[in-house]
Amino acid sequence: MTDAPLPSGSLTAHPWFFCGIGGSGMLPLALILKGHGAAIGGSDRSRDQGRTPEKFAWLEALGFDLHPQDGSGVVSAEQTLVASAAVEDTVPEVVRAAELGCPRMSRAQLLAALFNAAPLGIAIGGTSGKSTVTGMTGWIMTGAGRDPTIMNGAVMKNFAGPEAPFASARVGEGDAFVSEVDESDGSIALYRPKVAVLGNVSLDHKSLEELRDLFGDFLARADVSAINLDDAETAALAGRARALVTFGITSDDAQIGAVDVVEGPTSLAATVLDRRNDTSHALNLKVPGRHNLYNALAAIAAANAAGVPVAEAVEALGSFAGLARRFDIVGTSPGGVTVIDDFGHNPDKVSATLATLKAHPGRVIAFFQPHGYGPLRQMGAELAEVFARELGPDDVTVLCDPVYFGGTVDRSEGSERIVRLIREHGGKAEYIPARADCGTWIAQTARVGDRVVVMGARDDTLTVFAKDILAALA
């Protein structure tokens, strides 16, 4: 993949068309362009299938011109088509754009062009935690009066409200552009950050060898890098950075550290140390889990690298409300069963969520919908080990078939393999092919004090599914 320039002239001088406009990566990018005054049309297979209609109604209310995914929205060679690099050439919008000679950019190419044009680009990288660190960093920069633009893959609760229920982006007038950057498709190579953040490096979509090269080059391109010294793979890349702000909990060498950690079921408190000037600061988070303490330290280090004092960053995080689908408590039933909606989909994310749950009493019913057949083949064995290791003898994992929106992907190996592997590792697991049937089983099985966690990615209707389980428990 190569960098692609923006069309000549201002952003508002060119109409844009987003194929898959409702996707977690596409939506915030479309919102940012719209915020700059660009005319934007789009289509989405989910809209055609009647999934999350409230999202698309909101986009239309904002002035987005939405069409069925049948090519009818691509009408002029002046339009630039924005489509994921994975979108097949047979998709009607792609066919029509080729016929008209429309320029085409991938989501990553457009984001990189916008990001690289900003005076202060803060790029959040790493295998896990990117969206939360992006949200935290963006909130710190907002509180510091820097009026940042923020590009996130998740809805940021601090910026969400009745007028912006799907606030995965913020359009600011300041010089800072805070964005998560993706390594899974190699597009992290497109970004030229002033500040690069690297929280962790572990198996996800690529081999560790590929990840070491991608993340090492990422650090080398930045003016200053914020890195986690507690993560061995990340710490090993420190030599690639031009300048460093380091953070960690267990490493005494970390410039920004944390002690006196107190974990609550829905919160976390700690004392943040700045060892460079021997100061300490009380941190109180409204989000739980030690992984969120790492996320907070990453955001503090990122903002500090961008000129925000540590004390100011720590104070801002006290009012950070979290992200949708990141350990998002849907509610507790009258019978005492709590339902949690979570984005966990790779071994690191699932492990962090389960560890947070198991730090407190109560049985866990972990529902998992794999986010595709390809990812299931890539990381299925590691996922099975995580479920078996993190959950106890009374807990149970429930899997339905992977999410599938169409296409030519190989579907020969599915969730039943993962259930078998969990059982082979000594864990309890159930394979129920249809998701709705999983919900019925969970509602019938759950008892007082249970925590039901709904996990998975690439499917907004998982939130609806979690709410349906809570309703069924009433």
N, C-alpha and C positions, 0 to 999 in steps of 0.2 A: 504494500500500500504506500502511495506517495502523497505528500501534502498537496492540497488543491487550493488555488486562490479563490477568493470570493469573486463573483461577477463584477465587472468594472462598474464604477459609479457607486452611489449610495445604496444601502440595503433597501430603502423604500422605493428605489427606482425599478426593482425587479420583482415580479410575482414569484411566489414559491409554492411548491406542491409537495406535501409530506405523505409518503406511502407508509401507512402504519402510524398515523399521527397520535393515536392513543397510547402507544407504548411508553414504557418508563424512561427510555432514553430519548425518544422523539418528542414527547409532550413538553418537557421543560425547554428544549431547544426551540420548539415552535413558539412557546410563550415568550422567550427572550427576543426572538426576531419580531414577533407581533408587538412587543413592548417598545421596539425601536420604530414602529410605524409601518412595517412591511405588510403587504397583502399576502395572505396565506390561505391556501386551500389544502384539503387533505382527504384521505380515505382510510378506512381501517376495517379489516375483516371482522374484528370484534363488534364493531357497530352494525355491520350487515347481519351478524348472528344474534343481535339483540343483547349483547353482553355489556354490562355497566352503562346503560342508556343515560344515566344522570351525568356521566362524564362528558359524553358527546353533546348533550343538551347544553351543558355549561360552555363548552367550546363554541357552539353556535351562538350562544348569547353574547360571547365576547367578540363575535364578528368573524370567526373562522368559517370559511366556505367549504362545507363537508359534502362529500359525494359517495355513492356506492363504490366499492373497489372493482369497478368494471372498465376503467379507463376514461370515463366520461368527464372527469374533472381536469384532465390534461388537454388543453385546447389551443395552446399557443407555444411557438418556439421560444418565446420570451420567458416562459416559466423555467425555473430550475427545479428539477426533481430531486428530492432528498429521500433516499431509501437506504436501508441497511445493506451492507455489503453482502449479507446472506440472502437477500431477496432474489428469487429466481428470475431469470430473463423472461419467463413465460407469464409473469404477473401482468395483468392488463395495463397498469400504469406504466410499467417499464416498456412494454411493447409500443404503447402509444407515444411515449416520450422519444423512443428511438425513431419512430416514423416521422415525427415532427422535427427531430434534430435538437431536442432540448438538452441543455447541459445537465449533467447528473453529478451529485455529490453524495457520498455516504454521510451518515449521521456524524461519524467521527471526524471526517474531513471538514464538515461545516463547523462543528464545535471547536476543532483545533484552530481553524481560521479566525473565529471570533475570539477565542482565548488568547491566541498569540498576538492579536492586535491590541489587547489590553495592556496598559502600562505596568500593572502589577498582577501577574497571573500566579495564583496559588493552586497547585495541582495536587490532589489527594490520591495517592496510589497505595496499592497493597491488595492482597488477596481478599481480605475480609475487613469490614468496618468502614469502608470508604464513604458510604452514604451518611452514616452517623457523624464521622469526622468532618465531612463537608458541611453538614447542618450545624454542627457545633462551631466550626471555624467561621462560617457565615454569620452565625448569631453573635459571636464575639466581635467580628469586624463591624457588624451593624451597631452593636452597643457602643463601640469605640468611635462611632460617628463617621466611619469610612464609607458608608452608603454603597456596599458592594453589590455587584451582580453575582448571583449564586445559581449554579447549574447542578441539580441533584437528580438522583434516580428514585427518590422517594419523597412523599409529601412531608413537608416540614411543618410540624404543628404550630410553631411560633408564628408562622406566616399564613397559616390557613384560617379560614373563617367562612361565613355565609357567602361572601362575594368571591372567595377563592378557595373552594373546597378541595382542590387538587393542586395545592401550592408546592410544586416540586421545583419551582424556579422563582427567583426574585430579580427584578430589573432595577439596577441602581445607577446613580449618576457619578459615583466615585471611580477611582482608578483601579480598584481591586476587582478581580474576576476569580471567584472561588469555584472550583469544579472538581468533581471526581473524574478520574481518567482510568480507562479500561485496558487491562493487559490481555484479556481473554482472546481478542482478535488481533493483537499486535498493534492496535492503534495508539497505544501509549507512546509509540515512537514519533508521533506527529507533533507532540506538545513541546513547547519551549518555555518552561516555567521560570519565574523569578524565584519562587519558593516551591520546592518539591517535598512532599510528605510521603514517607514509606513506613507503614505500620507493621507489616508482616509479609512473609513470602512463604507460600505453601501450595500444595497440589490443588489445582482447580481444573481449568480448561487446558493447561499446557504443562509440559514436563518441567521439573525443577531447573534443568539445564537451560531451557529456553527462558524461563522466568528470571534466572540470574542475569542473563544477558540483557533482557528487556529492562529490568529494574535498575541494573547497574548503569546502563546508558541514560536512563531517565534521571538518575541522580547527577550524572556527569554534565547534563545539559543545564542544570539549574544554577542560579547564583548561590543559593544556600539551601541545604536540605535538613529536614527534621526527621530523624530516624529513631527507631525503637531498639535500644541496645539489649533488651531482654529477648528479642527474637534472633536466634543464632544466624539464620540466613540473611536477615536484614543487617545485623551488625557486621557480617562478613563483607558487606558491600560498602561500608563506610569509607574505605579508601578511594572509591570512585567519586565521592562528593568534593566540590570545591571548598565549601565551608559547611559547618555542621552546628545544629542545635540538637542535642541528644536528649532522649527521655527514656524512662523505664521505672519499674517498681523494685525489682530485685537487684539490678545492677547499681553498685555504688559509684560507678563511673558516669552514670547518667547525670547530665547537667540539671535536668528537671525531673524530680522524683516524687514519690508519694510514700507516706508512712501512716500509721494509725488508721488503717482501713477498717471501716465498719459497714458491713453489708446488711441491708434490709430487704424485705421481699419486693419492694417497689422503689428502693432508693439506695444511695451509697454516700458515705461520708469519708473523707480522708484529709490529711494535711499534705499540701503540695510544697515541696522543697525546691528552692532555686539555689543550687549549690555554688553557682557562680558568684553570688553576693551574700550567701548565708542567710536567706530570708525564708519565712514559712507563711503559708496562706491556707485558710480553712476552705475546703471545697465541699459543697453539698449538692449532690446530683439528684434529680427527680427520676432518674432511670437506673435500674438495678444491674448488678453483675460486674465482676472484675474486668471483663472485656470492655465495659463502658468506661472504666477508670483509665484503661489504656487509650481508648478513643478520646477521652477528655485531655489526657496528657499530650496526645498527638495534636489536638486542636490548639492547646495552649502553646505548644512549641511552634506550630505553624504561624499562629498570630504573632507570637513574639519575634519570629524571623521576619515578619512583615512590619515590625515596629511597635506592636502593642505590648505594654508592660505586663509581666506575668500576673501581678495582683489584679489588674483590670480584667484580664482574660478569665481568671478564676472566679471573680465576682459575677461576670456575665453568665457563666455556665450555671450559676445557681438558679437562673430562670429559664434554662433550656428545657423545653417541654417534650423533646423527643421527636421521633419520626413515626409515621404510620407504618404498621407492619414490622416494627422492630420492638419485640417484646411488648406489643400493644395489648393492654388488658381490655378485652371486649366487655367483660362484666362478670358478676358472680350470681348464680342462680339462687332462687329461694332455698333450694336444697343444699347450698354450700359448695357448689362446683364452680370453679373459676375457669373461664375460657380466655385464652391468649392467642393473638394473631401474630405470626412471626415470619420473617423473610428467610429463615434458615434453609439453605439448600445445598451447601457444600460442607465437607467435613468440619472445617474450622467454625463456620457459623452455627451449624447444628450442635457441635460440642459446646460452644459458648452458651447457647440458649439452654441446653439440658443441664449444664453445670450450674447456671443461675437458678434453675428450678430446683435442683437437688440440694442446693445450699440451705433449703428450708423444708420443713416437714410436709408430708402429703404425697399420695400416689400420683404418678404422672402417666397420662394417656397421651402419647405423642403420635399425632396424625401427620403423615408425610406424603405429599404429592410430588413426585419427581418432576423437574422442570423440562424434561425432554428425554428421548430415548438415547441420544448421543451422550449427554452428560451422565446418564445412568450407567452406561458402559464405561465411561472414563473414570468415574469415582465411586461406583457402586460398592465395591469391596471395602473401601475406606469408610463409606457411610455406614455400612453394616457393622463394622468394628466399633464405630462411635456409638451407635445406638445400644449395642450390647455392653460396651464398657461403661457408659455414663448412666444407664438406667439400671435400677435394682430388680430384685426377683419379683416384686409386686407390681412393677411398672409394665407397660405394654406399648409396643409400637404398632401402628396401623397404617398400611400402605394401600392406596388405590393405584390404578394404572397411571402412567405418566401423562402429563398434559400433552395434547396433540391438536394442533390447529390446521392440520392438512399438510400436504407436501409429500416428498418422496423418501423421507427418512426410513431407515431400517428399523422395523418394530419387532424384530424376532426375539429380542431379549428385554424382558420387562421387570415389573416390580416383584413378581413371584421369586425371582432369583435372589433379590435382596432379603426378602423374608426368610428364605432358606439359609442364607449366610448368617443372618442375625441369630437364628435358632442354633446353627452350628457353633456360634461363639458363646452360646449359653444364655442368650436373651429370649424374651417373649415377644412374638410378633404375629400379626394377622394380615393376610392378603385378602382384600375384598375389592374386586375389580372396579365396581361403580362407586364414585365418590358419594353419591346420595345414600347408598347402602352403608357406607362407612359412618356417615352421620347418624343414621338410625342405630347402628351397633353401638356407637359411642354413647348416645343418649340413653340407651337401655343399660349400658354397662357402668356408667359413671356413678359414683357414690359420694357421700359427704366428705369434703376435704380434698377431693381430687383436683388436680390442675390439668385441663385439656389444652394442649398447645397444637395449633394448626400451622404447619410449616410448608413452605414451597415458594417458588418464584415464577415469574412470567405469566401470572394468572390473577388478574384483579378480583375475580369472583371468589377467591379464597376468603376474602374478608366477609363477603356475603355468606359463605359457607359457615364461617366461624359464628356469625350472628345467628344463623339458622340453628346451629347446635345449641347455643345459649337459649334461644326461644323454645326449643324442644325440651329443654331441661326445666322449664318454668312449671 
